[in-house]
Amino acid sequence: MSILGAIAGDIIGSPYEHYPIKATDFPLFGSACRFTDDTVLTIAVADALLHDGEYARSMEDYYYRYPMVPYGARFHDWASGHDHKPYNSWGNGSAMRVSPVAYAAQNAESVLAEAQRSAEVTHNHPEGVRGAQATALAVFLARTGHTKEAICDQVQDRFGYDLSQTVAQIRPGYSCDLSCQHTVPQAIVCFLDSSGFEETVRNAVSLGGDADTMACIAGSIAAPFYGVPDWIRQQVLSLLDEPLLEVTQSFTLRYEEVEPRHATDG
């Protein structure tokens, strides 16, 4: 499913959001795994695209439908305040929810424009917009058959992110950072320095940062490139409630992706 990679990353990373680890050897699913605001807002964006809706209205609607998930404090104030004025955030929330636009748009320039629109309802700081655009472009390039080298080159050239390090080089000195500028490049590297979907998500969690969001971003890129293994897909779908599942399935039917062109990890 087109947006399932982001949702899977969020759910797999959720137990480690506040209990970071620096290892790739951890249970992929356990009793603590759950969907968070990353999943809810990704599906809110998908819902807006499905129904030609407004991003702000859809996000507010989902905020009230799912009040129990751990939204950021500034998003909470925005959604509950009803004025829908952006709050100049450079946080990684704009990047974790953006992947649906990479399926609904038909070319790179429209992806970038739509990613900006989806970000600016809250994250109108240049770094917030840049993080959303870089993520959406990487997803779009992955789903349209580009190589890792091409994805890396285009993201670096357009956005100035340094993607030259490996996961092993980043991990020792990395700590939790909620900014786009210190989350998105590292999450993209987790995809570039992988051989499959599962390894991508494990890489993201193992950095010891904002685990669910980093795995959400990395997983959103890995899914169209590698595909999501069936056993992971089934586990993830079983953890969504009926309304979230329905939107996920409807979005997939509307924007059916091509078969991934690269080997998966089972």
KANORKA-V593438 format. One record per pair of residues at least 24 apart in sequence whose ideal C-beta (glycine too) atoms are under 10 Angstrom apart, sorted by the first residue. I is the first residue (numbers start at 1). GAP is how many residues later the second one is. Records with the same first field share a line. If there is no record, write none. Layout:
I->GAP + GAP
This chain:
1->222 + 227 + 232 + 235 + 236 + 247 + 248 + 250 + 251 + 252 + 254 + 255 + 256
2->44 + 97 + 98 + 100 + 101 + 102 + 137 + 141 + 218 + 221 + 222 + 246 + 249 + 250 + 251 + 252 + 253 + 254 + 255
3->36 + 39 + 40 + 42 + 43 + 94 + 96 + 97 + 99 + 100 + 136 + 216 + 217 + 220 + 221 + 244 + 245 + 248 + 249 + 252 + 254
4->38 + 95 + 193 + 215 + 216 + 219 + 223 + 224 + 228 + 229 + 232 + 233 + 236 + 244 + 245 + 247 + 248
5->94 + 134 + 137 + 186 + 192 + 195 + 196 + 210 + 211 + 212 + 213 + 214 + 215 + 216 + 217 + 218 + 219 + 220 + 221 + 222 + 223 + 227 + 228 + 231
6->32 + 33 + 36 + 37 + 39 + 40 + 90 + 91 + 92 + 93 + 94 + 129 + 133 + 207 + 209 + 210 + 211 + 212 + 213 + 214 + 215 + 216 + 217
7->28 + 29 + 31 + 32 + 33 + 35 + 36 + 92 + 209 + 212 + 213 + 216 + 221 + 226 + 229 + 230 + 232 + 233 + 237 + 241
8->27 + 31 + 189 + 190 + 193 + 207 + 208 + 211 + 212 + 214 + 215 + 220 + 221 + 224 + 225 + 227 + 228 + 229 + 231
9->29 + 30 + 33 + 87 + 90 + 178 + 181 + 188 + 191 + 192 + 195 + 196 + 202 + 203 + 204 + 205 + 206 + 207 + 208 + 209 + 210 + 211 + 212 + 213 + 214 + 219 + 227
10->24 + 25 + 26 + 27 + 28 + 29 + 30 + 31 + 32 + 86 + 191 + 201 + 202 + 203 + 204 + 205 + 206 + 207 + 209 + 210 + 226
11->24 + 25 + 27 + 28 + 190 + 201 + 204 + 205 + 208 + 221 + 224 + 225 + 228 + 229
12->186 + 189 + 190 + 192 + 193 + 199 + 200 + 203 + 204 + 207 + 220 + 223 + 224
13->25 + 188 + 189 + 191 + 192 + 196 + 197 + 198 + 199 + 200 + 201 + 202 + 203 + 205 + 206
14->24 + 25 + 55 + 56 + 191 + 197 + 198 + 199 + 201 + 202 + 225
15->190 + 196 + 197
16->188 + 189 + 190 + 192 + 193 + 194 + 195 + 196 + 198 + 199
17->53 + 159 + 188 + 192 + 193 + 194 + 195 + 196 + 197 + 198
18->52 + 158 + 192 + 193 + 194
19->189 + 192
20->154 + 155 + 156 + 185 + 186 + 187 + 188 + 189 + 190 + 191
21->184 + 185 + 186 + 187 + 190
22->149 + 150 + 152 + 183 + 184 + 185 + 186
23->148 + 179 + 182 + 183 + 185
24->143 + 147 + 174 + 175 + 177 + 178 + 179 + 180 + 181 + 182 + 183
25->177 + 181
26->176 + 179 + 180
28->170 + 173 + 174 + 177 + 203 + 204 + 207
29->202 + 203 + 206 + 207 + 209 + 210
33->179 + 202 + 203 + 206
34->34 + 35 + 36 + 178 + 205
35->31 + 34 + 177 + 201 + 204 + 205 + 206 + 209
36->30 + 33 + 34 + 35 + 60 + 176 + 177 + 180
37->25 + 26 + 29 + 31 + 32 + 33 + 34 + 35 + 38 + 39 + 56 + 59 + 60 + 175 + 176
38->31 + 32 + 54 + 55 + 57 + 58 + 59 + 172 + 174 + 175 + 176 + 177 + 178 + 179 + 181 + 182
39->27 + 30 + 57 + 58 + 173 + 177 + 197 + 200 + 201 + 205 + 209
40->25 + 26 + 28 + 29 + 31 + 57 + 204
41->25 + 28 + 30 + 34 + 38 + 52 + 53 + 55 + 56 + 57 + 77 + 81 + 175
42->54 + 55 + 56 + 57 + 58 + 174 + 178 + 202 + 205 + 206 + 209
43->54 + 57 + 197 + 200 + 201 + 202 + 203 + 204 + 205 + 208
44->53 + 56 + 74 + 200 + 203
45->52 + 53 + 54 + 55 + 56 + 59 + 69 + 73 + 76 + 206
46->51 + 53 + 54 + 55 + 57 + 58 + 198 + 201 + 202 + 204 + 205 + 206 + 208 + 209
47->53 + 196 + 197 + 199 + 200 + 201 + 203 + 204
48->52 + 53 + 56 + 69 + 70 + 73
49->51 + 52 + 54 + 55 + 56 + 65 + 69 + 202 + 205 + 206
50->50 + 54 + 197 + 200 + 201 + 203 + 204 + 205
51->196 + 199
54->30 + 63 + 67
55->29 + 42 + 46 + 59 + 62 + 63 + 64 + 65 + 66 + 67
56->26 + 27 + 28 + 29 + 30 + 62 + 64 + 65 + 66
57->27 + 64
58->60 + 63
59->25 + 38 + 59 + 62 + 63
60->24 + 61
62->181 + 182 + 185
65->176 + 178 + 179
66->175 + 177 + 178
70->142
72->50 + 106
74->48 + 49
75->47 + 48
78->43 + 44
79->43
84->37 + 38
85->36 + 37 + 39
86->33 + 34 + 35 + 36 + 37 + 38 + 39 + 42
87->34 + 35 + 36 + 37 + 38 + 41
88->34 + 35 + 36 + 37 + 38 + 39 + 40
89->30 + 33 + 34 + 35 + 36 + 38 + 39 + 89 + 90 + 91
90->33 + 34 + 35 + 36 + 37 + 38 + 39 + 40 + 41 + 88 + 89 + 90 + 91 + 92
91->31 + 32 + 34 + 36 + 37 + 40 + 86 + 87 + 88 + 89 + 92 + 119 + 122
92->31 + 35 + 36 + 39 + 40 + 43 + 85 + 86 + 87 + 88 + 89 + 90 + 91 + 92 + 95 + 117 + 118 + 121 + 122 + 124 + 125
93->26 + 29 + 30 + 35 + 38 + 39 + 85 + 87 + 90 + 120
94->24 + 25 + 26 + 27 + 28 + 29 + 30 + 31 + 33 + 34 + 35 + 36 + 37 + 38 + 39 + 41 + 42 + 86 + 90
95->24 + 28 + 33 + 34 + 35 + 36 + 37 + 38 + 39 + 40 + 41 + 43 + 85 + 88 + 89 + 92 + 93 + 118 + 119 + 121 + 122 + 125
96->35 + 36 + 39 + 84 + 87 + 88 + 91 + 114 + 116 + 117 + 118 + 119 + 120 + 121 + 124
97->25 + 26 + 35 + 38 + 116 + 119 + 120 + 123
98->25 + 33 + 34 + 35 + 36 + 37 + 38 + 39 + 41 + 119 + 122
99->33 + 36 + 37 + 39 + 40 + 41 + 44 + 117 + 118 + 120 + 121 + 122 + 124 + 125
100->36 + 39 + 120 + 147 + 148 + 151 + 155
101->31 + 32 + 34 + 35 + 38 + 39
102->33 + 34 + 35 + 36 + 37 + 38 + 39 + 40 + 41 + 42 + 118 + 119 + 122 + 153 + 155
103->33 + 36 + 37 + 40 + 121 + 148 + 149 + 151 + 152 + 153 + 154
104->147 + 150 + 151
105->31 + 35 + 150
106->34 + 38
107->33 + 37
108->28 + 29 + 32 + 33 + 36 + 46 + 50
109->28
110->30
111->25 + 26 + 27 + 28 + 29 + 30 + 33
112->24 + 25 + 28 + 46
115->24 + 25
119->61
123->57
125->54 + 55
126->54 + 55
127->52 + 53 + 54 + 55 + 57
128->51 + 52 + 53
129->51
130->28 + 29 + 30 + 31 + 50 + 51 + 54
131->28 + 30 + 48 + 49 + 50 + 51 + 52 + 53 + 54 + 56 + 86
132->48 + 52
133->25 + 26 + 47 + 51
134->24 + 25 + 26 + 27 + 29 + 46 + 47 + 50 + 51 + 53 + 54 + 83
135->24 + 45 + 48 + 49 + 52 + 53 + 81 + 82 + 83 + 85 + 86
136->84 + 85
137->84
138->25 + 46 + 49 + 50 + 53 + 54 + 79 + 80 + 82 + 83 + 84 + 86 + 87
139->52 + 78 + 81 + 82 + 83 + 84 + 85 + 86
140->81 + 84
141->80 + 83 + 84
142->49 + 78 + 79 + 80 + 81 + 82 + 83 + 84 + 115 + 118 + 119 + 120
143->78 + 80 + 81 + 82 + 112 + 114 + 115 + 117 + 118
144->80 + 113 + 114 + 117
145->79 + 80 + 113 + 115 + 116 + 117
146->79 + 115
147->78 + 114 + 115
148->43 + 44 + 45 + 46 + 73 + 77 + 114
149->43
151->37 + 40 + 41 + 70 + 74
152->36 + 37 + 39 + 40
155->29 + 30 + 33 + 37 + 66
156->29 + 32
159->25 + 26 + 29
160->25
161->24 + 25 + 27 + 28
162->24 + 27
163->25 + 26 + 28 + 29 + 30
164->25 + 28
165->24 + 27 + 28
166->24 + 26 + 27 + 37
167->24 + 25 + 26 + 27 + 32 + 33 + 35 + 36 + 37 + 39 + 40
168->25 + 35 + 38
169->24
170->33 + 36 + 37 + 38 + 39
171->32 + 35 + 36 + 37 + 38
172->35 + 36
174->32 + 33 + 34 + 35 + 40
175->32 + 33 + 34 + 35
176->31 + 32 + 33 + 34 + 35 + 37 + 38
177->30 + 32 + 33 + 37
178->31 + 32 + 35
179->31
180->37
182->27 + 28
183->24 + 26 + 27 + 30 + 31 + 34
184->29 + 30 + 33 + 34
186->24 + 28 + 31 + 32
187->26 + 27 + 28 + 29 + 30 + 31 + 32 + 33 + 34
188->29 + 30 + 33
189->29
190->24 + 25 + 27 + 28 + 29 + 31 + 32
191->26 + 27 + 28 + 29 + 30 + 31 + 32 + 34 + 35
192->26 + 29 + 30 + 33
194->24 + 27 + 28 + 31 + 32 + 71
195->31 + 67 + 68 + 69 + 70
196->26 + 29 + 30 + 31 + 33 + 66 + 67 + 68 + 69 + 70
197->24 + 25 + 26 + 28 + 29 + 30 + 31 + 32 + 35 + 36 + 63 + 65 + 67 + 68 + 69
198->24 + 28 + 30 + 31 + 33 + 34 + 66 + 67 + 68
199->27 + 66
200->25 + 26 + 65
201->27 + 31
202->63
222->38 + 40 + 42 + 43
223->34 + 37 + 41
224->33 + 34 + 35 + 36 + 37 + 38
225->35 + 36 + 37 + 39
226->34 + 35 + 36 + 37 + 38 + 39
227->30 + 32 + 33 + 34 + 35 + 36 + 37 + 38
228->32 + 36
229->35 + 36 + 37
230->34 + 36
231->35
232->32 + 33 + 34
